[in-house]
């Protein structure tokens, strides 16, 4: 690789940061796996953007939305299950 190619790569990285490139590659992989394993016949196919972490869009979506008690409890139950916790209410 000569200095001209390195300079081109540096300029490219200013436009498309390396973190974004890595995230996009993983999103493509995740969408491919999800489409192969989890998509039903009548369900629309997943896109890589469905698996990208985009905080601006998430903040915009949830800005005016208030979580209900059921939503909060469902989130807590899910995290409890994921982390191997026990439900002491039972």
Helices and strands as residue ranges (DSSP letters): H 3-15, H 18-37, G 48-51, H 55-62, H 69-82
